[in-house]
């Protein structure tokens, strides 16, 4: 009995400590301490340099993950206050940021799509209608992702939780499995297309990816720019739609599936819809709430309703109608986790800007783009920003580390402020096209085994060139029409 209890105790201890990588945690502390004790460069106060040390250590923690992101964020907030770098009130100021609560509300609303089954129903309806050919099937999957994107702020939940399982079902229907050597039959093409499309839809809406509102906050802190939900969507609309049309077709040509006709997919969708039955009352309520929040996000400025207020309205209706319960809200780990790490990053990024760090870096880097026109400098900076994502395993970490600084340098070079903010914002989503680790959905799609790593990287690099071309050239012309430059 004692041995059993001892074994159980040891097992419990292993479970409790399984999320802690002590070596990685020591590396994080080491990075922070090294920077902390390096004398502050000329032009910077010791306080801002100390905050920068904590900030860099936090980003390193997000990358190598000795603890979950939320836990790393709590440590950052604690050390910021404990060392006297900021007051406790300042250290906790991120939790009062309305943009953070917008994304938290969007997480809760997205739970309604998953719980009611409306998200899957929408996808199966598109497949039933347009999924008789493999190319049409890929477009139907991306159309589903596009419709769901405004209200599901986690590209991992959207891509990995809704689109990926449907693709797996289609692969099973056509007996396309890596373990059988039949992955190229249809699965490889659909997996790669589903992943790439998820990044494009993430770039098209302020509320389609968890870190997009962080971008809006940073743009406001650095340049006083207000990126609205509508402004983001309108600017992304044309290059986004062109990308959604072009990428599946290009992949279909360079990485073709063996199966070109897919009547079985349409049949599968019909069977799934029959199993789901007619629209449930909860789905109808969900559709009404979705329509309501979209209208308010689009016309909220004219109506005097803030974006975060819109999210609160949508969540309140879902709670009143019992589409969601308070139990559902408490169990939405992604929302609460995002609230914590988002608050820590916004707090540190805001004070780095207020205390002069971003301006100092901008002045330092301005010499590198001296003599260039603002537009040329912006393009070069955006390309460097894009390909530097090879060194990041998280879009949030990359944005936190580099977005504000690159925006400041682009503006210092004479690039139009709003254009600079939006170009870097869009690239902050599509730059994850290159690797199998650069964003949450990547390990989900890649981990299915349908696309070898070398092929994933080759296709990713090819798509990166196409994406940069579309968003720079076609996007550039569209933004000229909109008067952004």
N, C-alpha and C positions, 0 to 999 in steps of 0.2 A: 504493500500500500504506500509506504513512504517513498519507495523508488518511483512508483507511478506518479505520486504527487510531485516529486522532484523533477521527473521528466516533463510533466505538464507545465510546471513553473518555468523550466528552461525553454519549452516551446513558446509559452506566452511571451517570455522575454525576447525571443528571437523575432516574434511577430511585431512586438512593440518597437524594436530597434531596426527592423528590416528596411525602413525608409531612410535611415541615416547612413550616409557614407562618410565616415570620419576623415578619411584621407582627402576626399574632395572638400569637405568642410574646412579642414586645415588650410587647403589651398586658397579657399575664399578668404579666410581670415588673413592669410599671408599676403595676398594681393592688396587687401585693404591697408594692412599695417605698413607695407613697403611704401605705398603712395602717401599714407598719412605722415610718415617721417621724412619724406623728401621735402626740402624747403619749398615753400610756395613760390612759383615763378613771379618775376617782376610784373606788377600790375594786378596781382590777385592778393586778397586778404587771406590770412591763415584759415579763417572760418570757412570760406568758400572752398578752399583746397581740401579741408577736412571733409566737408560734405561731398566733394567730388570723390574722395577716397572711398567713402561709404557707398556712393552711387556705383562706382566701378565694381566694387566687391559684390554689390547686389546683382549687377548684370552678369558677372562671372558666375555667381550662384545660379542664376536663371539658366545659364548655358550648360554648366556641368552637373547641376541638380543634386547636391548632396542631401537636400531636403526638398519637399514640395515647394512650389513657388510662393504659396501663401505663407509658409513657415519662414522662408528666406525674407519675405517682406516684413514680417513681424520683427525679425532680428534687426533689420535695417532701421525700422522705426525706433526700436528700443535703443540701439547704439546712437542714433541721432540725438535722442533726448538725454541718454545717460552721459554722453561725453560733453554735453552742453553746446554742441554744434548748433542746435536749434532748441527753442523752448518746447515743452511737452505740447503746448497748444499749437505751436507751429508744426511739430512732428505729426500731429493727428489731423492737421487741416485738410488733408486729402479726402477724408471721409465726408466732408461737407461739399465736395465738388459735385455739381448737378450732372455733369457729363458722365461721371462714374455711375450715378444712380440710373441714368438713361440706359446704359448697357446692362445693368442689373435687372431693370424692368423688362428689357428685351429678352433676357435669358428666361425669366419667368413666363413670359408670353409664349416663347418658343416651346416650353414644356407642354403647353396646351395643344400645339400641333402634333407632338409626339404621343401624348396621352390619349387624345381623341382618335388618332389614326388618320386625321385629315391630311397630314403631310404625305403619308404613304398613298392615300387615295388619289391625291392630285398627281403623284408620279405615275401610278398605274393607269390613270385616265389618259395621260399623254402617251404612254406606251401602247395602250389599246388602240389609240387613234393613229399614231404615227410610227409605230414600232414594227411594221411589216418588213422593213429592210434594215440592215445593220446600221447604215449611216443615219437613217431616220430614227432608229432606236437611240443612237447616241445623242441626237438633237433633242429627242423627247426627254431624256434624262437631264440634259442641261437646262431645258425649258422649265422642268420641275424645280431644279435648283434655283433658277432665276426668280421664280415666283415666291419661293420660300425664303430667299435671302434677306429681304427687308425686315422680316420678323424673327429670324433665327440668327443671332449674332455670333454664334460659335460655328466657324466653318468645319470644325471637327464633328460637332453634333449633326450638322446638316449633311456633310459629305459622308462621314463615317457612320452616323446613326440612321440615316434615311436612304441616301442614294446607294451607298456601298452594299447593304444587304439586298437591295433590289437587283443590283448587278450580279451578285452572287447567285441569286435565284435564276436569273436568265442563263448564267453560265452552266448551272446544273441542268437546266432544260436542254441545253445543247451538248451536254457531256463534255464541256470544256474545262479541264482540270489540270493543274500543273503536275500533280502526281501521276497522271496518265500520259503526260507528254502532249496533251491536246490543248494547251493554254492558248495557242495562236488561233485556234478555231474561231473564237469570238471574244474570249475573256481578256486577253492581253490588250486588245484595242479598246474595249469598253473601260477597263480599269484605268488606263492611261488617259483616256478622254474624260472620264468622270472626275479624275483628280485635277486635271488642268482646267476644266470648266469651273470647278469649285473655286479656284483662285480668281478667275475672271469675275464671277458673280460677287465674290467678296470685295472686289475693287469697286463695284458699281454702287454700293450703298453705304452710307455712314454707319448703319446698324447691321451690316452683314458680317463683320469680323470684330472680335472683341477689342482689338487694339485700335480700331479706326477712330473711336471717340477720343482716345489718347492723342492721336494725331491732331484732331480739332483743338484739343486743349493746348497742346504744344504750339500750334500755329497762333493761337490767341495770345499765349504768354510771350512768344518771341517777337511777333509782329503786330499784335493787336488785331489779327484777322478773325472774322467770324465766318466759319465754314458751316453753313446751314445744311440740313438734310436735303432740301431741294437743290441747293447750289451744287452739292457733291454729286447728286444723281444726274442732274442735267449735264454737267461737265463730263461725266463718265459714260453717258448714254450711248453716244455714237461709237467711240472706240471700243466700248464694252460689247455692243451688239456685233460689230464687225469681228471682234476677236472670237465671240461665241460661234459665229458662222464659219470663220476661217480655220480655227484650230482642229475641230473634228475632221474637216475635209482634208486638211494637210496630213493628219495622222492616218486617215483612211488611205491616202496615197503612198506614204512612206513606210507605214507600219500596218499593212492591210490585214483584215481578218480573213480567214479562209471561208467563212460562211458569210455570204452577201445578202441572202434572203432570210428573214426571221419571222415567219408567220407564227412560230411557236411562242415568241415573246408576246405577241398580241394576244394569243390564246391564254398564256399564263396570266397576263394582266386581267383578262376577262374573268378567269377563274378566281383570282384574288378579290376582284371587285364583287363577284357573286358571294364569296365567303363573307365579305364585309357587310353585305346587305345594303339597304337604303341608308341615306344620310341619317345619322343619329342626331338627336336634339343637341347634344354637346358639340357636334361638328357644325351645326347651323349657328350656334352661338359663337363658335370660334371664327367662322367666316364673317359674321357681323362685326366682331371685335377687330379682326384683321382689316376689314374695309374701313372701319372707323379710325383706327390708328394711322393708316396710310393717308387718309384724307387730312387728318390733323397734322401729320408730319409734313405734308406737302403745303397746306394752307395755314399752318399754325401761326406763322409770323403775322399774316394779315388778320387772323382771328384773335391774336393776342394770347395764344396758348403755346407755352414753351414745350420743346420736344420731350423733356423729362416729365412734365405734367401729363403729356399725352400717354406716355408709358404707364404712369400711375392710373390714369383713367382706364386704359385697357385692362390692366391687372385687376382693378377694382371690379369691373364688370365681370371678369372671369371668376372672381371670388364670389360675387353675389349670385351668379347663375350656377355656381358649384361645378363649373367646368374644371376649375382648380380648387383644391382645398388648402387650408393652411398647412396641413401635413405635406402636401406637394411642395409648397414654398420652402418649408424647412429642409426638405430632402434635396433641394436643387443645389448640389455642391458646387457646380460650375459657377453659379451666380455669386455665392458667398466667397468662393476662392478668388474670383475676379475682383470683387469689391476690395479685398485686402491687398492683393498685389498692385492693383490699379491705384489705390489710394497712396501707397508707398511711393510708386513711381511718379505720380502727379505731384506729390508733395516735394520730392527731391528735385524733379525737373523744374518746378516753378521757382524754388528758391535758388537753384543754380542760375537761373535767368535773372531773378531779382537782384542777386548778389554780384552779378557781372561776369559769370563764367562764360556764358554763350557769347556775349559781346566781345570778350577778350579773345576767344577762339576765332570768332569771325574776323577780327582785325588781324590776327596771326595768319590766317589762311588767305586773306584777301590778296596778298602778293602772288599767290599761285595762279590767280585768274586775272591778274592785272593785264590790261591790253585787249582782253577778249570782249566781245559784245555780250550783253546780259543773257541773250537767248542761247548763244554758243556755250557760255559758261554753265548755264543751267543744264543743257543737254549732257555735257561732259560729267558734271557732278551727279546727275541722275543715273548715268551709266555706271559710274564708279559705285554709287550707292546700291544699284541693282546687283552687281556681281560680287560685292562684298558680302552678300548673303551666303555665299559658300562657307563662310566662317561662322555662321549662326545656325543654331538648331531651334530657333524660336523667332517668329516675326515680332513678337512683343519685345524681346530682348534687343533685336536689331533696331527697331523703331526708337526704343528708349535710349539706346546708346548713340544713335547717329542722326536721327531726323532733325532735331532742333538745330544742331550744329550745321548740317548741310543746308537747311533752309536759311540760316543766318548768312552763310557764305554766298549762297546764290543771290540773296538780296543785296549783299554788299557789292557784288559784281555788277549790279544794275538790272538783274532779272526782275520782271513784274512780280510783286509779292504774292498775290493770290494764285497766279499761274504756278509759281515755284512751289507753293504749299500744296496745291492739288496734284501736280506732276509727281512730287515725292510721295504724296499720299497713295496715288494709284500704284506706283512702283513698289510701295510697301506691301502690297498684296501679291502682285504678279511676280515679284522677284523670287518667290518660293518655288517657281517652276523647275528649277535646275536640279535639286537633289532629292533624295529619298528621306531626308531628315529635317528639312527646313521649316516644316509647319505640322500641326497636329494631324491632319488627314493623311500626310505623306506616309508615315509608318503603317497606317491602316491599309491603304491601297497597295503599297509596295509589299507589305508583309503577307499579302495573300499569295505571293509567289508567282504571279502571272507575268511579271516583267523582270528580267535579270538586271542587276545593278548597273552593269556597263551600258546596257540598252537604255535604261531609265535616264542615266546621265547624258548619253548622246542625244536622245530625244529632247530632254530638258534643255540642253544648250541650244539645239536647233529652234525650239519653241521660244526660247528667250530672245533670240534674234528677231523672230517674227513679231513677238509681242512688243519689243522695243520699237520696231518699225511701225507697227500699227498705232501704238499710243503716242509716238512722237510725230509721225507724218499726218495720218488721218486725224488723230487727236489734236495735233497742232492746228490744222485747218479749222476744225470744229471750234477750238478755243478762240481762234481769231474771229470767227463769226460771233461768238458769245462776248467778244470784247475783252477777253482776259489778257490780251497783249496787242 
